[in-house]
Amino acid sequence: MSLRHRLCAAVFALALAFALTPTGAASAATLSRDGWSLQLPRGSQAGFTAVDANPLYNEQERQEFAVSGTHLKPNFYNLPAHLRVDLAPGQEDRDAFFAAALYLIPVQPYLSILSPVENQQDTWTRTEYRALQRWLDGPPDAVRDWPFLPFLDMSPQYTVQRRALAFAGGRGIRVLTQFVPDVGFAQSGQLSYVFQGLTTDGQYYVLLTMPLALSGLAGRDDDTHLGFTLTQLDTDRAADARYEAAIDALLRKRGKELQPDLARLDALVRSLRWEAKAAAPAAQP
């Protein structure tokens, strides 16, 4: 099976789970843990998983930093202890950019997860978090270069179909986007649904990432896509904006073919519920 066929098969399997049952509480399975609840299509085998903290610096590295002052380079998975829901268990494709997953991440420990000094807030993370707060407080289209709290050494090539979404106990913004290290065409599986949100009480950062499949997007080795070249996109900001508009038009025209379906993903976000009073008590040191 080809790379593209494997990717589309994996994503389609997940899309099928969302498509088989109608939206609504009567057809949904409810997950609950530590103050969080989420509705999934009946028959889904997804569940909450507790993920251990992965700080950028361990104890030895903190000691070495105190002597040398040498900073380590962070990555996406430098996260505090959090809850994760794998939305396509056993079906992840290593060629997709993001995992199909929901992350429920406590804010306060996240702000210090990259710091070489224990329990000290990291400047970059704190700045990005404040930018995220401002973005979520305004219209989704108000910020072109929108903030992304996990560390990625790359930027979105384009961002389309921004939408504000609320859930019980919080709110956020979803986008369709593709992160690239330099410049790139929109590719199936690299194109992603990304939702970022915050609980109203400020306790949790919510992230949902989902690879999206659609035929007609660029192949890995394509020299052109929708009449654009990579050189154009790399050197001409106006061409880059036109390409973003062309991607938006393509996705709107063929939105019914996009897998998983955006309406199902939006409904999944809206089904989230956070109740602090139902959360498990914090562990004692």
C-alpha positions, 0 to 999 in steps of 0.5 A, spaced: 500 500 500 502 506 498 504 512 503 498 516 501 493 510 501 496 508 508 495 515 510 488 516 507 486 509 510 488 511 517 484 517 517 478 514 514 478 509 519 477 514 524 472 519 520 468 512 519 467 512 527 464 519 526 460 518 520 456 512 523 452 515 528 448 521 528 450 527 533 446 527 539 447 524 546 442 518 545 448 516 540 454 518 544 458 514 549 461 519 554 468 519 557 469 522 564 475 523 568 478 528 573 472 533 572 472 532 565 467 529 560 467 528 553 462 525 548 464 520 543 460 516 537 458 509 540 463 504 539 469 508 540 474 505 544 478 511 545 479 513 553 483 518 557 490 516 559 494 519 564 501 522 561 507 523 566 510 530 566 516 531 560 520 537 563 525 540 558 530 539 564 531 533 568 535 534 575 542 533 572 540 538 567 538 543 571 545 542 575 549 543 569 545 549 566 547 552 573 554 551 571 554 552 564 548 556 562 547 552 556 540 552 554 536 545 551 532 546 545 524 544 547 519 540 543 512 539 542 512 533 547 515 537 553 509 537 557 507 537 564 503 531 567 496 531 563 490 527 560 490 525 553 485 522 549 487 518 543 482 519 538 484 513 533 487 508 538 492 503 534 491 507 527 496 513 528 500 514 521 507 516 522 507 520 516 501 525 519 504 531 522 499 531 528 497 525 532 489 524 532 489 526 540 485 531 545 490 534 550 488 537 557 494 540 560 494 544 566 496 551 565 501 553 571 505 547 571 506 548 563 508 555 564 514 552 567 515 546 563 521 549 559 525 552 564 531 550 567 530 552 574 524 548 577 518 551 578 520 558 575 515 560 569 519 560 562 519 567 558 517 564 552 511 560 554 508 565 558 509 570 553 505 565 548 500 563 553 498 571 554 498 571 546 493 566 546 489 569 551 488 575 547 487 571 541 481 567 544 478 574 547 477 577 540 475 575 533 478 568 530 481 572 524 484 578 528 491 575 529 494 573 523 500 570 526 496 566 531 500 563 537 501 556 538 503 554 545 506 547 544 513 549 542 514 547 534 520 550 530 516 551 524 510 556 523 503 555 519 504 555 511 497 557 511 491 558 516 483 557 513 476 556 516 478 559 523 472 558 528 470 560 535 468 554 539 465 554 546 464 548 551 462 547 558 467 551 562 471 554 557 472 556 549 477 556 544 478 557 536 479 552 531 483 552 525 485 548 519 492 549 518 499 546 516 506 547 519 512 547 515 519 548 517 520 553 511 515 553 505 510 547 503 504 545 499 498 543 502 498 535 503 493 530 505 495 528 512 499 534 513 493 539 513 490 539 520 484 541 524 487 544 530 483 547 536 486 551 542 482 553 548 482 555 555 477 553 561 474 559 564 477 558 570 484 558 567 486 552 570 487 548 563 489 549 556 485 544 551 489 542 545 485 537 539 489 536 533 487 531 527 490 530 521 485 531 515 485 527 508 482 530 502 484 528 495 486 533 490 491 536 495 499 536 493 503 530 493 510 530 497 514 531 490 509 536 486 513 542 483 506 546 483 500 546 486 493 550 484 498 554 479 503 556 485 510 554 485 514 553 492 519 559 490 513 563 489 510 561 496 517 562 499 519 569 496 512 573 494 508 574 500 502 576 495 503 569 492 503 566 499 496 570 501 493 568 494 495 560 495 492 561 502 485 563 499 486 558 494 486 552 499 480 556 503 476 555 496 478 548 495 476 546 502 470 550 502 468 547 495 470 540 497 468 540 504 463 534 504 469 530 502 474 532 507 475 526 512 474 527 518 468 531 517 469 538 520 462 538 523 463 532 527 470 535 530 466 541 532 461 537 535 466 533 539 469 540 542 463 542 544 461 536 547 467 537 552 465 539 559 470 541 565 467 541 572 472 543 577 468 541 583 468 534 580 476 534 579 480 529 583 483 532 589 491 534 588 496 529 590 499 531 597 507 532 596 
